[in-house]
């Protein structure tokens, strides 16, 4: 049987006797590393959780961010074509 590599916030909450919402807040604050599986689903690496419980987890310093040059949007600054009035002619 293979041991799990990731656990859910509910598993962490049960182990620490706290609510799942508290675990999610810890993830958003960066106190507990996690992987975002989808918009609302997170998974915590077991190794990181074990280090957190022992108190040996070091939070990584955030990478220095530099400003990103804005990319022009499609059609920005271009003149729009003027509408031509089409008159109906009767065919005889």
TORNU-202013 format. One record per residue (C-alpha): residue number from 1; residue in three letters; chain; x, y, z. Coordinates in Angstrom, 1 decimal. Each point is the difference from the previous one (the first is absolute). Layout:
<atoms>
+------+-------+-------+--------+--------+--------+
! vofi ! bator ! semar !      u !      v !      w !
+------+-------+-------+--------+--------+--------+
!  NUM !   Ala !     A !      X !      Y !      Z !
...
+------+-------+-------+--------+--------+--------+
</atoms>
This chain:
<atoms>
+------+-------+-------+--------+--------+--------+
! vofi ! bator ! semar !      u !      v !      w !
+------+-------+-------+--------+--------+--------+
!    1 !   Unk !     A !    0.0 !    0.0 !    0.0 !
!    2 !   Unk !     A !    1.3 !    3.4 !   -1.0 !
!    3 !   Unk !     A !    0.2 !    2.8 !    2.6 !
!    4 !   Unk !     A !   -1.8 !    3.3 !   -0.9 !
!    5 !   Unk !     A !    2.1 !    2.8 !   -1.2 !
!    6 !   Unk !     A !   -2.7 !    2.7 !    0.3 !
!    7 !   Unk !     A !   -2.8 !    0.5 !    2.6 !
!    8 !   Unk !     A !   -3.1 !    2.2 !    0.0 !
!    9 !   Unk !     A !   -0.6 !    3.0 !    2.2 !
!   10 !   Unk !     A !   -2.7 !   -2.1 !    1.8 !
!   11 !   Unk !     A !    2.7 !   -2.6 !    0.9 !
!   12 !   Unk !     A !    2.3 !    2.8 !    1.3 !
!   13 !   Unk !     A !   -2.9 !    1.5 !    2.0 !
!   14 !   Unk !     A !   -0.9 !   -3.3 !    1.6 !
!   15 !   Unk !     A !    3.7 !   -0.6 !    1.0 !
!   16 !   Unk !     A !    0.4 !    3.4 !    1.5 !
!   17 !   Unk !     A !   -3.5 !    0.2 !    1.5 !
!   18 !   Unk !     A !   -0.8 !    3.2 !   -1.9 !
!   19 !   Unk !     A !   -2.6 !    0.9 !   -2.6 !
!   20 !   Unk !     A !    0.6 !   -0.5 !   -3.7 !
!   21 !   Unk !     A !   -0.6 !    3.8 !   -0.5 !
!   22 !   Unk !     A !    3.0 !    0.6 !    2.3 !
!   23 !   Unk !     A !    2.1 !   -2.3 !   -2.1 !
!   24 !   Unk !     A !   -1.0 !    1.9 !   -3.2 !
!   25 !   Unk !     A !    0.9 !    3.3 !    1.7 !
!   26 !   Unk !     A !    3.4 !   -1.4 !    0.9 !
!   27 !   Unk !     A !    0.5 !   -1.0 !   -3.7 !
!   28 !   Unk !     A !   -1.0 !    3.4 !   -1.2 !
!   29 !   Unk !     A !    2.3 !    1.7 !    2.5 !
!   30 !   Unk !     A !    2.9 !   -2.2 !   -1.2 !
!   31 !   Unk !     A !    0.4 !   -1.7 !    3.4 !
!   32 !   Unk !     A !   -0.7 !   -3.4 !   -1.4 !
!   33 !   Unk !     A !    1.2 !   -0.9 !   -3.6 !
!   34 !   Unk !     A !   -2.7 !   -1.5 !   -2.2 !
!   35 !   Unk !     A !   -0.7 !   -0.7 !   -3.6 !
!   36 !   Unk !     A !   -3.1 !    1.4 !   -1.7 !
!   37 !   Unk !     A !   -1.7 !   -2.8 !   -1.8 !
!   38 !   Unk !     A !   -2.9 !    2.1 !   -1.2 !
!   39 !   Unk !     A !   -1.7 !    3.3 !    0.9 !
!   40 !   Unk !     A !   -1.1 !   -1.2 !    3.4 !
!   41 !   Unk !     A !    2.0 !   -3.2 !    0.6 !
!   42 !   Unk !     A !    3.4 !   -0.1 !    1.7 !
!   43 !   Unk !     A !    2.3 !   -2.9 !    0.9 !
!   44 !   Unk !     A !    2.8 !    0.2 !    2.6 !
!   45 !   Unk !     A !    3.2 !   -2.0 !   -0.5 !
!   46 !   Unk !     A !    0.3 !   -2.5 !    2.9 !
!   47 !   Unk !     A !    3.7 !    0.8 !    0.4 !
!   48 !   Unk !     A !   -0.7 !    3.7 !    0.4 !
!   49 !   Unk !     A !   -2.8 !   -0.7 !    2.5 !
!   50 !   Unk !     A !    2.4 !   -2.2 !    2.1 !
!   51 !   Unk !     A !    2.5 !    2.8 !    0.0 !
!   52 !   Unk !     A !   -2.7 !    2.4 !    1.1 !
!   53 !   Unk !     A !   -1.0 !   -2.2 !    2.9 !
!   54 !   Unk !     A !    3.7 !   -0.3 !    1.1 !
!   55 !   Unk !     A !    0.4 !    3.7 !   -0.3 !
!   56 !   Unk !     A !    2.8 !   -0.3 !   -2.5 !
!   57 !   Unk !     A !   -1.8 !    1.3 !   -3.0 !
!   58 !   Unk !     A !    1.7 !    3.1 !   -1.4 !
!   59 !   Unk !     A !   -2.1 !    2.3 !   -2.2 !
!   60 !   Unk !     A !    1.6 !    0.8 !   -3.2 !
!   61 !   Unk !     A !    0.7 !    3.7 !   -0.5 !
!   62 !   Unk !     A !   -2.0 !    1.3 !   -2.9 !
!   63 !   Unk !     A !    1.8 !    0.5 !   -3.2 !
!   64 !   Unk !     A !    0.8 !    3.6 !   -0.8 !
!   65 !   Unk !     A !   -2.6 !    1.3 !   -2.4 !
!   66 !   Unk !     A !    0.7 !    2.5 !   -2.7 !
!   67 !   Unk !     A !   -2.5 !    2.0 !   -1.9 !
!   68 !   Unk !     A !   -1.4 !   -1.6 !   -3.1 !
!   69 !   Unk !     A !   -0.4 !    2.0 !   -3.1 !
!   70 !   Unk !     A !   -3.6 !    0.3 !   -1.0 !
!   71 !   Unk !     A !   -0.8 !   -1.8 !   -3.3 !
!   72 !   Unk !     A !   -2.1 !    2.0 !   -2.5 !
!   73 !   Unk !     A !   -3.5 !   -1.3 !   -0.4 !
!   74 !   Unk !     A !   -1.2 !   -1.0 !   -3.4 !
!   75 !   Unk !     A !   -1.5 !    2.9 !   -1.9 !
!   76 !   Unk !     A !    1.0 !    2.6 !    2.7 !
!   77 !   Unk !     A !    0.7 !    3.4 !   -1.6 !
!   78 !   Unk !     A !   -1.3 !   -1.0 !   -3.4 !
!   79 !   Unk !     A !   -2.6 !    2.1 !   -1.7 !
!   80 !   Unk !     A !   -3.3 !   -1.8 !   -0.5 !
!   81 !   Unk !     A !   -1.4 !   -0.1 !   -3.6 !
!   82 !   Unk !     A !   -2.8 !    2.4 !   -0.7 !
!   83 !   Unk !     A !   -3.4 !   -1.5 !   -0.9 !
!   84 !   Unk !     A !   -1.1 !    0.7 !   -3.6 !
!   85 !   Unk !     A !   -3.6 !    0.6 !   -0.6 !
!   86 !   Unk !     A !   -1.3 !   -2.4 !   -2.5 !
!   87 !   Unk !     A !   -3.1 !    1.1 !   -2.0 !
!   88 !   Unk !     A !   -2.3 !   -2.5 !   -1.4 !
!   89 !   Unk !     A !   -0.5 !    0.2 !   -3.7 !
!   90 !   Unk !     A !   -2.9 !   -1.6 !   -1.7 !
!   91 !   Unk !     A !    0.9 !   -2.4 !   -2.8 !
!   92 !   Unk !     A !   -2.2 !    0.3 !   -3.1 !
+------+-------+-------+--------+--------+--------+
</atoms>
